[in-house]
């Protein structure tokens, strides 16, 4: 059963984002209460779940899983997910690892596009060069996950946690890449998919850059309470904030993703590409929808398959669709817009990499003022509610009110 709230007499103007006051369409997303209640809710307002404004049934959809596919932010986990969490917890106190080259897109993931198991065709959108690159040398950074522990000593144990993450990612990727009968999927597989996509989305260098932009704005507004992560004397601060927010938010983010319909787009011609931000949401009018409102959340798993998490529930565990030219185009556009720097293609598709295209824009922080709170309440001037989303632009897209409430934040542009 799908529900929608009956609009109140006074509602925010059309287009206002109403999910959270500073909407974090990224690592820190928190599922609205209405989403955490049931898979069968169609959220159309940002009001609370408990009856104010009323609800009415608009659609009934079968739940193919037989249980509510939510973890309550990691508090209620089925068998395999519980084992997954236990492994992560055990590794928090493991012996430090010597490895310092950390992949933010796993080599195992990119191997699906490799032509020899070791290299992949890559377009560098900054230099416009296309060449084969070793899987060990792409989407990797020195000490990317190196953080300072409670003892004050820097360590690389987070890389051990990502070893668990990558093992499960590879299992889910292989499962969906070869899926023929959707009824073979188990409830554990749905939860694993949600967590895998959530972590894959949040762990990238792009998310680190967007966090730096938002941090620069917050520091400019309140330097007493916020510390800049662009600090040469504390070089591990950004990594610490990034990884802590990722692992604390992954189950909440997964709870948003598991409420969607699984679609598997299959292309016999193998035309799907991927990039250094493998989880994609297509921009609309140069604004990226939130995970709540996006028609599709895309995760390419091979040149032949894309997992598309749809906002249209069909009452099936998964729906396998043969990819039309339109669907291939949606994925291509999402890759080109959503990439940070690198785009990857199979041997058969390398000549289709857009090497002549000028990539002057990419994902940037977008800030706007609203006179409405996330609960739909009007903010009396002087006062406003700052909404944060993402834009497809050449630099941070900041247009705030002129009431004297906001300080300029030029350091945001250091991370464009």
C-alpha positions in Angstrom: 0.0 0.0 0.0 1.4 3.4 -0.9 0.4 6.5 1.0 0.5 10.2 0.4 -0.1 13.0 2.8 -3.1 15.3 2.1 -1.6 18.8 1.7 -2.3 21.3 4.4 -4.0 24.6 3.7 -0.6 26.4 3.9 2.2 24.6 2.1 5.7 25.7 1.0 6.0 27.0 -2.5 6.6 24.5 -5.4 10.2 23.4 -5.7 11.2 24.0 -2.1 13.2 21.1 -0.7 11.5 19.9 2.5 13.4 16.8 3.7 15.9 18.5 6.0 16.9 22.0 6.9 20.4 21.6 5.4 19.6 18.8 3.1 22.7 16.5 2.8 22.2 14.6 -0.4 25.5 12.8 0.3 27.4 11.0 3.1 25.3 12.3 6.0 21.8 11.6 4.6 19.3 10.6 7.2 16.1 8.8 6.2 13.0 10.8 7.0 10.8 9.2 9.6 8.1 8.4 6.9 10.7 6.3 4.9 11.9 4.5 8.0 8.4 3.3 8.7 7.6 1.2 5.6 8.7 0.5 2.1 5.2 1.4 0.9 5.2 5.1 1.6 5.3 7.6 -1.2 6.6 10.8 0.4 5.1 14.0 -1.1 5.7 16.5 1.7 8.3 17.0 4.4 5.7 16.8 7.2 6.0 14.3 10.0 4.5 10.8 9.7 2.1 10.9 12.6 -1.2 12.1 11.0 -0.8 15.8 11.0 -2.2 16.7 7.6 -3.6 13.2 7.1 -2.8 10.3 4.8 -4.8 8.6 2.1 -4.2 5.4 0.2 -3.3 6.0 -3.4 -1.9 2.6 -4.4 -1.5 -0.9 -3.2 1.7 -2.9 -4.0 2.6 -6.4 -3.0 5.7 -6.7 -0.8 7.7 -9.5 -2.5 10.1 -9.8 0.4 7.6 -10.8 3.1 9.1 -8.4 5.6 9.8 -4.7 5.9 13.2 -4.1 4.2 14.6 -1.7 6.7 17.4 -2.0 9.4 16.3 0.9 11.5 19.7 2.5 11.0 21.6 -0.8 11.6 19.7 -1.7 14.8 17.8 -4.6 13.3 19.9 -6.7 10.9 19.2 -10.0 9.2 21.8 -12.9 9.3 24.3 -11.9 6.6 24.1 -8.2 7.5 24.7 -9.0 11.1 27.8 -11.0 10.2 28.9 -8.1 8.0 28.6 -5.6 10.9 30.3 -8.0 13.3 33.3 -8.2 11.0 33.6 -4.5 10.8 33.4 -4.1 14.5 36.1 -6.7 15.1 38.5 -5.0 12.7 38.3 -1.7 14.5 40.9 -2.9 17.0 42.9 -5.0 14.6 46.7 -4.6 14.0 47.5 -1.7 11.8 48.2 -2.5 8.1 51.2 -1.3 6.2 49.2 -0.6 3.0 49.1 3.1 2.1 47.6 3.1 -1.4 43.9 3.2 -0.8 41.4 2.6 -3.5 38.2 4.6 -3.2 36.7 2.6 -6.2 37.6 -1.1 -5.7 39.8 -2.9 -8.2 37.4 -5.8 -8.1 34.6 -3.6 -9.2 36.4 -2.1 -12.2 37.7 -5.5 -13.3 34.3 -6.1 -15.0 35.4 -3.4 -17.6 39.0 -4.7 -18.0 40.1 -6.2 -21.3 42.9 -8.4 -19.7 42.0 -8.6 -16.0 44.8 -6.0 -15.2 44.0 -2.9 -17.2 41.0 -0.8 -18.2 40.4 1.8 -20.9 40.0 5.2 -19.2 39.2 8.7 -20.3 40.8 11.4 -18.2 38.3 14.3 -18.5 40.9 16.9 -17.4 43.6 16.0 -19.9 41.1 14.5 -22.5 43.4 11.5 -22.9 42.2 7.9 -23.5 44.6 5.2 -22.6 44.7 1.8 -20.8 45.5 2.1 -17.1 46.3 -0.6 -14.6 43.6 -1.4 -12.1 46.0 -0.9 -9.3 46.7 2.6 -10.4 43.3 4.2 -10.9 40.9 5.6 -8.3 43.6 5.3 -5.7 45.2 7.8 -3.3 48.0 7.7 -0.8 46.7 7.3 2.7 43.2 8.3 1.6 41.7 6.5 4.6 44.5 7.2 7.1 42.9 8.5 10.3 43.9 9.4 13.8 42.8 6.9 16.5 41.7 7.6 20.1 45.3 7.2 21.1 46.3 10.2 18.9 48.3 7.9 16.6 47.5 7.8 12.8 46.7 4.4 11.4 45.4 2.6 8.3 43.0 0.1 9.9 40.1 1.7 8.0 41.6 0.0 4.9 40.9 -3.4 6.6 37.3 -2.4 7.0 37.1 -1.7 3.4 38.4 -5.2 2.7 35.2 -6.5 4.2 33.2 -3.9 2.3 34.8 -4.9 -1.0 34.3 -8.6 -0.5 30.6 -8.1 -0.1 30.5 -5.6 -3.0 32.1 -8.2 -5.3 29.5 -10.8 -4.2 26.6 -8.5 -4.8 28.0 -7.3 -8.1 28.5 -10.8 -9.4 25.1 -11.9 -8.2 23.2 -9.1 -10.0 25.5 -9.3 -13.1 24.5 -12.9 -13.6 20.9 -12.8 -12.3 18.4 -14.6 -14.4 15.6 -15.5 -12.0 14.7 -12.6 -9.7 12.9 -14.9 -7.3 16.3 -16.4 -6.4 17.1 -13.2 -4.6 16.9 -13.4 -0.8 16.0 -10.7 1.7 19.7 -10.7 2.8 20.6 -9.8 -0.8 18.4 -6.8 -0.8 19.9 -5.5 2.4 23.4 -6.2 1.1 22.6 -4.3 -2.1 21.4 -1.3 -0.1 24.5 -1.2 2.0 26.8 -1.8 -0.9 25.4 1.0 -3.0 25.3 3.4 0.0 29.0 2.8 0.9 30.1 2.8 -2.8 28.4 6.2 -3.2 29.8 7.8 0.0 33.5 6.6 -0.2 34.7 8.5 -3.2 37.1 11.4 -3.7 34.1 13.4 -5.0 32.4 13.1 -1.6 35.6 14.2 0.1 35.7 17.3 -2.1 32.0 18.2 -1.5 32.5 17.8 2.2 35.4 20.2 2.0 33.2 22.7 0.2 30.5 22.5 2.9 33.1 22.6 5.6 34.5 25.9 4.2 31.1 27.4 4.2 30.4 26.3 7.8 33.7 27.7 9.0 33.0 31.0 7.4 29.7 31.2 9.2 30.9 30.1 12.6 34.7 29.8 12.9 34.4 29.3 16.7 32.5 26.0 16.4 33.8 24.6 13.1 37.4 23.8 12.3 38.7 23.9 8.7 39.6 20.4 7.3 42.1 22.2 5.0 44.7 22.3 7.7 48.3 21.4 6.9 49.0 20.8 10.6 46.2 18.2 10.8 46.5 16.4 7.5 44.3 13.5 8.6 41.3 15.5 9.7 39.4 15.4 6.4 39.9 11.6 6.2 38.7 11.2 9.8 35.5 13.2 9.2 34.8 11.4 5.9 35.2 7.9 7.2 33.4 8.5 10.4 30.4 10.0 8.7 30.4 7.2 6.1 30.3 4.3 8.6 27.9 6.1 10.9 25.5 6.9 8.1 25.7 3.8 5.9 22.7 1.9 7.4 20.5 5.0 7.4 21.4 5.6 3.7 20.8 1.9 3.0 17.3 2.2 4.5 16.5 4.8 1.8 17.8 2.6 -1.0 16.1 -0.7 0.1 12.7 1.0 -0.1 13.1 1.2 -3.9 12.3 -1.2 -6.7 15.2 -3.2 -8.1 15.5 -3.0 -11.9 18.3 -4.7 -13.8 18.9 -3.1 -17.2 20.5 -5.7 -19.5 22.3 -4.6 -22.7 23.5 -7.5 -24.9 25.7 -5.0 -26.8 27.7 -4.2 -23.6 27.4 -0.4 -24.0 27.4 0.6 -20.3 30.3 2.7 -19.0 31.2 3.6 -15.4 33.3 6.2 -13.7 35.1 7.1 -10.5 31.8 7.8 -8.8 30.0 4.6 -9.6 26.6 5.4 -8.0 24.8 7.9 -10.1 21.8 10.1 -10.0 21.0 12.0 -13.2 20.8 15.8 -12.8 17.5 17.6 -13.7 17.9 21.2 -14.9 21.5 21.0 -13.5 20.2 20.1 -10.0 20.7 16.6 -8.6 17.6 15.2 -7.0 17.9 13.8 -3.5 17.9 10.0 -3.0 14.2 10.4 -1.9 13.0 12.1 -5.1 15.3 10.7 -7.8 13.5 8.6 -10.4 16.5 6.2 -10.6 19.6 5.6 -8.6 22.0 3.9 -11.0 24.9 1.4 -10.3 26.6 0.0 -13.3 27.9 -3.5 -12.5 29.3 -4.4 -15.9 29.3 -3.3 -19.5 26.2 -5.4 -19.9 24.2 -4.6 -16.8 23.1 -1.6 -14.6 21.2 -1.9 -11.4 18.6 0.8 -11.4 16.8 1.5 -8.1 13.5 2.9 -9.2 11.0 5.0 -7.3 8.2 3.1 -9.0 7.3 0.0 -6.9 6.1 -2.9 -9.0 5.6 -5.6 -6.3 8.5 -7.7 -7.6 11.8 -8.6 -6.1 13.5 -7.4 -9.3 12.6 -6.6 -12.9 15.0 -7.4 -15.7 14.7 -5.1 -18.6 16.4 -5.2 -22.0 18.2 -1.9 -22.3 16.8 0.4 -25.0 18.8 3.2 -26.5 17.1 5.6 -24.1 18.2 3.7 -21.1 21.7 3.4 -22.4 21.6 7.2 -22.9 20.4 7.8 -19.4 23.4 5.9 -18.0 25.8 7.6 -20.4 24.6 11.0 -19.4 24.7 10.1 -15.7 28.3 8.9 -16.0 29.4 12.0 -17.9 27.7 14.4 -15.5 28.4 12.5 -12.3 32.1 11.6 -12.8 34.7 13.3 -10.8 37.5 12.9 -13.3 37.7 9.4 -14.9 35.3 7.5 -17.1 35.9 3.8 -17.9 34.8 1.7 -20.8 35.2 -1.9 -22.1 37.5 -2.8 -25.0 34.5 -2.8 -27.3 33.3 0.6 -26.3 36.6 2.5 -25.9 36.1 4.4 -29.2 32.9 5.8 -27.8 34.5 7.4 -24.9 33.8 11.2 -25.3 37.4 12.3 -25.7 36.5 15.4 -27.7 34.0 16.7 -25.2 34.9 19.6 -22.9 34.2 18.8 -19.3 34.0 22.2 -17.6 31.3 21.3 -15.1 30.9 18.6 -12.4 29.1 18.1 -9.2 29.2 21.1 -6.8 27.6 22.1 -3.6 24.5 24.2 -4.1 23.1 26.4 -1.3 19.8 28.3 -1.2 17.7 30.1 1.3 14.2 29.1 2.1 11.5 30.7 4.3 10.2 27.3 5.2 11.5 24.7 7.6 11.7 21.0 6.8 8.4 20.6 8.7 6.7 23.0 6.4 6.6 25.8 8.9 7.2 29.4 7.8 10.3 31.2 9.1 9.5 34.8 10.0 12.1 37.3 8.9 14.8 38.0 9.8 15.6 34.4 9.5 15.9 31.7 6.9 16.5 28.0 6.4 19.6 27.1 4.3 19.1 24.1 2.0 22.1 22.2 0.6 21.9 20.1 -2.5 24.1 19.5 -5.5 24.4 21.3 -8.8 26.1 20.5 -12.1 28.3 23.6 -12.4 31.8 24.9 -12.8 32.0 25.9 -9.1 30.0 26.0 -5.9 26.5 27.4 -6.6 25.7 29.7 -3.7 22.9 32.2 -3.9 21.7 33.2 -0.4 19.5 35.9 1.0 20.7 39.5 1.6 19.4 39.8 5.2 22.9 39.9 6.5 22.7 36.4 8.0 25.5 34.8 5.9 29.2 35.4 5.6 31.0 35.0 2.3 32.9 31.7 2.0 35.6 32.2 -0.8 37.5 29.1 0.4 34.7 27.0 -1.1 36.1 27.7 -4.5 39.5 26.1 -3.5 37.7 22.7 -3.8 35.8 23.3 -7.1 
